[in-house]
């Protein structure tokens, strides 16, 4: 008996379920795929069909839009199903994710400090990023007063909690700081939040790994704070939450396409595509500018007296740092065959690596444009003017998927 069948069996015992719902569930079970998908294209098609079949029952949305049914389904192990369509980088992760507890040999990954409990629920890795769901419980309450925000190209609103700390993969020497990172999802009640957080793996390859997450702060903004000129972190709880999460990589998920299109010194090198995101790699020209900076300027800049040198940064080291080659900043934009812009979630104007969310859009052809100084009027209502973009881009490419 599957997990969903067990839930429906429990519902039959605990409350009266309409026969039309039960009949529709039996039909869904009969047509669900028997094994995991093996290709990027089939993954898009089959997962969307299965999710749509389970989600719509007797004219209504199953589970999370029906309070009576939702109350019967445990949060842990089902967080992806609850939030996956209402977060940045949305998708049907619940069809592919690994449960982090409840199976033989898997203990519950949960840690409590400073009145806050973090419990890892599910994990999925497409080879480009780790997507982790978690439940956060706040002993002090107040979560129902959390602000909401809209997401680009989506209906409705979402909640978010910001995270402080760092993360790395087991075996890495240095950690990645959590600076502007947040866990996006929804408030369940005044003490409970569930959501998904994404960790990017641009230069990592492997079939499995272990995520080591060290949180030093968890916080949120309240509705009352929005009226203030400056929003302080009044609802930041400092503590220590150490979470170690094993994960496996979906080896069939990512398609890599070499582009190697060059113009004006800029090169679109390649793109990597999964059902959830597109990562573009652009190489920009490097500029070296000799800057005239005298010793007097150095002393004045660092607040030193005449003839004095900073112990950790000599005048010669300062000049070398000042005259280091710099990468020409640029911005990458991608749309699909219908001109629909892909929202970017992580962009570096200097490394040339930009991550875009698929968010359920159909991808048959990708149009990639690199700008040095893009105009704001190139798009309207999320649709890119491809002709105007082609004229302004320093380099562009069309890719058939």
C-alpha positions as CSV (number, residue, x, y, z in Angstrom):
1,X,0.0,0.0,0.0
2,X,1.4,3.4,-1.0
3,X,1.7,6.4,1.4
4,X,-1.2,8.1,-0.3
5,X,-3.3,5.0,-0.2
6,X,-2.5,4.7,3.6
7,X,-3.7,8.3,4.1
8,X,-7.0,7.6,2.2
9,X,-7.5,4.4,4.2
10,X,-7.1,6.4,7.4
11,X,-9.6,9.0,6.2
12,X,-12.2,6.3,5.5
13,X,-11.9,5.2,9.1
14,X,-11.8,8.6,10.8
15,X,-14.4,10.5,8.8
16,X,-17.0,10.1,6.0
17,X,-15.4,10.7,2.6
18,X,-17.7,11.4,-0.4
19,X,-18.0,8.4,-2.7
20,X,-17.1,10.5,-5.7
21,X,-13.7,11.4,-4.0
22,X,-13.0,7.7,-3.2
23,X,-13.9,6.7,-6.8
24,X,-11.6,9.3,-8.2
25,X,-8.8,8.2,-5.9
26,X,-9.1,4.6,-7.1
27,X,-8.8,5.8,-10.7
28,X,-5.7,7.9,-9.9
29,X,-4.0,4.9,-8.2
30,X,-4.7,2.8,-11.3
31,X,-3.0,5.2,-13.6
32,X,0.0,6.4,-11.6
33,X,3.3,5.4,-13.2
34,X,4.9,2.2,-11.8
35,X,8.5,3.4,-11.8
36,X,10.6,6.5,-11.8
37,X,11.0,8.5,-14.9
38,X,14.3,8.2,-16.8
39,X,14.7,11.3,-19.0
40,X,14.4,15.1,-18.7
41,X,11.6,15.3,-21.2
42,X,9.5,12.4,-19.8
43,X,10.0,13.7,-16.3
44,X,8.4,17.0,-17.2
45,X,5.4,15.3,-18.9
46,X,4.8,12.4,-16.5
47,X,5.2,14.2,-13.3
48,X,2.9,17.0,-14.4
49,X,0.2,14.5,-15.4
50,X,0.5,12.5,-12.2
51,X,0.5,15.6,-10.0
52,X,-2.5,17.0,-11.8
53,X,-4.4,13.8,-11.5
54,X,-3.9,13.5,-7.7
55,X,-4.4,17.3,-7.1
56,X,-7.8,17.7,-8.6
57,X,-10.6,15.5,-7.1
58,X,-14.3,16.0,-7.6
59,X,-13.8,19.5,-8.8
60,X,-11.6,20.6,-5.8
61,X,-7.9,20.7,-4.9
62,X,-6.9,17.7,-2.8
63,X,-5.5,18.0,0.7
64,X,-4.0,21.4,1.3
65,X,-6.9,23.6,0.1
66,X,-9.4,21.4,2.0
67,X,-8.9,22.0,5.7
68,X,-10.7,18.8,6.8
69,X,-8.5,16.6,4.6
70,X,-5.3,18.6,5.3
71,X,-5.6,18.1,9.0
72,X,-5.4,14.4,8.5
73,X,-2.1,14.4,6.6
74,X,1.1,14.8,8.7
75,X,3.4,17.7,7.8
76,X,6.7,15.9,8.0
77,X,7.3,13.9,4.9
78,X,4.7,16.0,3.0
79,X,6.2,19.5,3.0
80,X,7.1,19.4,-0.7
81,X,3.5,18.6,-1.6
82,X,2.3,21.5,0.5
83,X,4.7,24.2,-0.7
84,X,6.3,23.1,-4.0
85,X,4.0,25.1,-6.3
86,X,4.1,28.3,-4.3
87,X,7.9,28.9,-3.8
88,X,10.6,30.2,-6.0
89,X,11.9,27.4,-8.3
90,X,8.6,25.6,-8.1
91,X,8.1,22.1,-9.3
92,X,6.9,18.6,-8.5
93,X,9.7,17.7,-6.1
94,X,7.3,15.5,-4.1
95,X,7.4,12.9,-6.9
96,X,11.2,12.5,-6.7
97,X,12.3,13.5,-3.2
98,X,13.8,11.3,-0.5
99,X,12.1,11.2,2.9
100,X,14.6,11.8,5.7
101,X,13.0,9.7,8.4
102,X,10.3,7.0,8.9
103,X,12.2,4.3,6.9
104,X,14.4,1.7,8.3
105,X,17.8,3.1,9.3
106,X,16.7,6.7,9.0
107,X,16.4,8.6,12.3
108,X,14.6,11.9,12.6
109,X,16.9,14.8,11.9
110,X,15.8,17.4,14.4
111,X,17.5,19.9,16.7
112,X,16.2,22.4,19.3
113,X,17.9,25.5,20.6
114,X,16.7,28.9,22.0
115,X,13.1,27.8,21.8
116,X,13.2,27.0,18.1
117,X,13.1,23.4,16.6
118,X,14.3,22.7,13.1
119,X,13.3,19.3,11.6
120,X,14.5,18.2,8.2
121,X,11.7,16.6,6.2
122,X,12.6,15.7,2.6
123,X,15.5,16.4,0.2
124,X,16.0,16.4,-3.6
125,X,19.1,17.1,-5.7
126,X,19.0,17.5,-9.4
127,X,22.8,17.8,-9.6
128,X,22.7,21.6,-9.8
129,X,21.2,22.3,-6.4
130,X,20.0,20.7,-3.1
131,X,16.4,21.4,-2.3
132,X,15.6,20.8,1.4
133,X,12.3,21.0,3.2
134,X,12.1,21.6,6.9
135,X,9.6,22.3,9.6
136,X,10.4,25.2,12.0
137,X,8.6,25.3,15.3
138,X,8.8,28.5,17.4
139,X,8.0,28.0,21.1
140,X,7.3,31.7,21.6
141,X,4.7,31.8,18.7
142,X,3.8,34.9,16.7
143,X,4.3,33.3,13.3
144,X,0.8,34.1,12.1
145,X,1.9,37.7,12.2
146,X,4.6,37.0,9.6
147,X,4.6,39.1,6.5
148,X,3.6,37.7,3.2
149,X,5.0,38.4,-0.3
150,X,4.1,37.8,-3.9
151,X,6.3,35.8,-6.2
152,X,7.0,36.7,-9.8
153,X,4.6,35.1,-12.2
154,X,2.6,33.3,-9.5
155,X,-0.8,33.7,-8.0
156,X,-1.2,34.1,-4.3
157,X,1.4,34.8,-1.6
158,X,4.1,33.1,0.3
159,X,5.9,33.4,3.7
160,X,9.6,33.4,4.3
161,X,12.0,33.0,7.2
162,X,15.6,34.3,6.8
163,X,18.5,32.1,7.8
164,X,21.9,33.0,9.2
165,X,24.9,30.7,9.3
166,X,26.8,28.6,6.8
167,X,26.7,25.4,4.9
168,X,29.0,23.0,3.1
169,X,29.2,19.6,1.7
170,X,31.0,17.0,3.8
171,X,34.6,16.9,2.8
172,X,34.8,20.5,1.6
173,X,37.4,22.6,3.4
174,X,35.5,25.9,3.4
175,X,31.8,26.7,4.0
176,X,29.4,29.0,2.1
177,X,27.9,31.8,4.2
178,X,24.2,32.2,4.4
179,X,23.8,35.9,3.6
180,X,20.6,36.6,1.7
181,X,19.2,33.1,2.1
182,X,15.7,32.3,3.1
183,X,13.4,29.3,3.5
184,X,10.2,29.9,1.6
185,X,6.9,28.3,2.4
186,X,3.9,28.9,4.5
187,X,2.8,29.4,8.1
188,X,0.8,26.4,9.4
189,X,-0.2,27.9,12.8
190,X,1.1,30.4,15.3
191,X,4.0,28.1,16.2
192,X,4.8,26.2,13.0
193,X,6.3,27.1,9.6
194,X,7.1,24.7,6.8
195,X,9.2,25.5,3.7
196,X,11.9,24.8,1.2
197,X,15.5,26.2,1.0
198,X,17.9,25.8,-2.0
199,X,21.6,25.3,-2.0
200,X,23.5,25.7,-5.3
201,X,26.2,23.3,-6.4
202,X,27.8,25.0,-9.4
203,X,31.2,23.1,-9.3
204,X,30.3,19.8,-7.6
205,X,29.9,16.4,-9.2
206,X,28.9,13.2,-7.5
207,X,26.2,10.6,-7.1
208,X,25.6,11.2,-3.5
209,X,26.7,13.5,-0.7
210,X,26.1,14.9,2.7
211,X,24.9,18.5,3.4
212,X,26.2,20.0,6.6
213,X,24.1,23.0,7.6
214,X,25.1,25.2,10.6
215,X,22.5,27.8,11.5
216,X,23.3,30.6,13.8
217,X,20.1,32.6,13.4
218,X,16.5,32.2,12.3
219,X,14.1,35.1,11.9
220,X,11.2,36.7,10.2
221,X,9.6,40.1,9.7
222,X,6.2,40.9,11.2
223,X,3.4,42.9,9.6
224,X,3.8,45.7,12.1
225,X,7.5,46.1,11.1
226,X,6.5,47.1,7.6
227,X,5.2,50.5,8.8
228,X,8.6,51.4,10.1
229,X,11.2,53.3,8.0
230,X,13.8,50.7,8.9
231,X,13.0,47.1,9.5
232,X,15.3,45.8,12.3
233,X,15.7,42.1,12.9
234,X,13.5,42.2,16.0
235,X,12.3,38.6,15.3
236,X,15.8,37.1,14.8
237,X,16.5,34.2,17.2
238,X,20.1,33.5,17.7
239,X,21.3,30.0,18.6
240,X,23.0,26.9,17.1
241,X,21.2,24.4,14.9
242,X,23.4,21.8,13.3
243,X,21.7,19.6,10.7
244,X,23.4,16.9,8.6
245,X,21.4,15.7,5.6
246,X,22.5,12.8,3.3
247,X,21.2,13.1,-0.3
248,X,21.4,11.3,-3.6
249,X,21.7,13.0,-7.0
250,X,19.1,12.4,-9.7
251,X,21.5,11.4,-12.4
252,X,18.9,11.6,-15.2
253,X,17.8,15.1,-14.3
254,X,20.3,17.4,-15.9
255,X,20.9,18.1,-19.6
256,X,24.1,20.0,-20.6
257,X,24.3,21.9,-23.9
258,X,27.5,23.4,-25.2
259,X,26.8,26.8,-26.9
260,X,30.2,28.5,-27.4
261,X,28.7,31.6,-29.1
262,X,31.1,34.6,-29.0
263,X,30.6,38.2,-29.9
264,X,32.1,41.5,-28.7
265,X,34.5,39.7,-26.4
266,X,31.7,37.9,-24.5
267,X,31.0,34.1,-24.8
268,X,27.9,32.1,-23.9
269,X,29.8,28.9,-23.1
270,X,27.1,26.4,-22.1
271,X,23.8,25.9,-20.3
272,X,22.7,23.2,-17.9
273,X,19.0,22.4,-17.7
274,X,16.9,20.4,-15.2
275,X,13.1,20.3,-14.8
276,X,13.4,23.0,-12.2
277,X,16.1,25.4,-13.3
278,X,18.4,26.6,-16.1
279,X,22.0,27.6,-15.3
280,X,23.8,29.8,-17.9
281,X,27.6,30.2,-18.0
282,X,28.9,33.3,-19.7
283,X,32.6,34.4,-20.0
284,X,33.2,38.1,-20.0
285,X,36.3,40.1,-21.1
286,X,38.9,41.0,-18.4
287,X,40.0,44.6,-18.1
288,X,43.3,45.7,-16.5
289,X,43.5,49.4,-15.7
290,X,46.7,50.9,-14.2
291,X,45.7,53.2,-11.4
292,X,48.0,55.9,-10.1
293,X,47.9,55.7,-6.3
294,X,50.8,57.4,-4.5
295,X,52.2,56.5,-1.1
296,X,50.6,59.6,0.3
297,X,47.2,58.5,-1.1
298,X,47.8,55.1,0.5
299,X,48.6,56.6,3.9
300,X,45.6,58.9,3.7
301,X,43.2,56.1,2.6
302,X,44.2,53.8,5.5
303,X,44.6,56.6,8.1
304,X,48.3,56.1,8.5
305,X,51.0,58.6,9.5
306,X,53.8,59.6,7.1
307,X,56.1,56.6,6.4
308,X,53.8,54.2,8.2
309,X,52.6,50.9,6.7
310,X,49.7,48.7,7.6
311,X,51.1,45.5,9.0
312,X,48.7,43.3,7.1
313,X,48.6,45.3,3.8
314,X,51.8,47.0,2.7
315,X,51.9,49.8,0.1
316,X,53.1,47.3,-2.6
317,X,50.3,44.8,-1.7
318,X,47.8,47.6,-1.8
319,X,48.8,48.6,-5.3
320,X,48.7,45.0,-6.5
321,X,45.2,44.6,-5.1
322,X,44.1,47.9,-6.6
323,X,45.4,47.0,-10.1
324,X,44.1,43.4,-10.2
325,X,42.4,42.5,-13.5
326,X,38.6,42.9,-13.3
327,X,35.9,41.1,-15.2
328,X,33.6,43.4,-17.2
329,X,30.1,43.1,-15.5
330,X,27.3,41.8,-17.6
331,X,23.7,40.5,-17.2
332,X,22.2,37.4,-18.7
333,X,18.5,37.1,-19.7
334,X,16.7,34.0,-20.9
335,X,13.2,33.5,-22.4
336,X,11.5,30.5,-24.0
337,X,9.9,30.0,-27.4
338,X,6.9,32.1,-26.3
339,X,9.0,35.0,-25.1
340,X,8.2,34.1,-21.4
341,X,11.1,35.4,-19.2
342,X,12.6,32.9,-16.8
343,X,13.0,34.5,-13.4
344,X,16.5,34.5,-12.1
345,X,17.2,33.5,-8.5
346,X,20.9,33.9,-8.4
347,X,23.0,36.1,-10.6
348,X,26.6,37.2,-10.6
349,X,27.5,40.0,-12.9
350,X,31.2,39.1,-12.5
351,X,31.4,35.3,-12.7
352,X,28.9,35.1,-15.5
353,X,26.9,32.3,-13.8
354,X,23.2,32.9,-13.6
355,X,20.5,30.6,-12.3
356,X,16.9,30.8,-13.7
357,X,13.7,29.2,-12.4
358,X,11.7,27.0,-14.9
359,X,8.5,27.4,-12.7
360,X,6.6,25.0,-14.9
361,X,7.1,26.8,-18.1
362,X,7.3,24.7,-21.3
363,X,10.9,24.8,-22.7
364,X,11.3,23.8,-26.3
365,X,13.7,26.6,-27.3
366,X,15.8,28.9,-25.1
367,X,16.8,32.4,-26.2
368,X,19.8,33.7,-24.3
369,X,20.8,37.4,-24.3
370,X,23.8,39.0,-22.6
371,X,23.6,42.7,-21.9
372,X,26.1,45.3,-20.6
373,X,23.5,48.0,-20.1
374,X,20.0,46.6,-20.7
375,X,17.0,49.0,-21.2
376,X,14.0,48.5,-18.9
377,X,11.5,48.5,-21.8
378,X,12.6,45.2,-23.3
379,X,9.8,43.3,-21.6
380,X,6.1,43.8,-20.8
381,X,4.1,41.6,-18.4
382,X,6.9,39.0,-18.3
383,X,7.2,38.7,-22.2
384,X,10.5,39.7,-23.7
385,X,10.7,41.7,-26.9
386,X,13.1,39.3,-28.6
387,X,13.8,41.6,-31.6
388,X,14.7,44.6,-29.4
389,X,16.8,42.3,-27.1
390,X,18.7,40.9,-30.1
391,X,19.7,44.5,-31.1
392,X,20.9,45.5,-27.6
393,X,22.6,42.3,-26.6
394,X,26.4,42.0,-26.8
395,X,26.0,38.3,-27.6
396,X,22.9,36.1,-28.0
397,X,22.1,32.5,-28.8
398,X,19.2,30.2,-29.7
399,X,19.1,26.7,-28.3
400,X,16.8,23.9,-29.2
401,X,16.1,21.5,-26.3
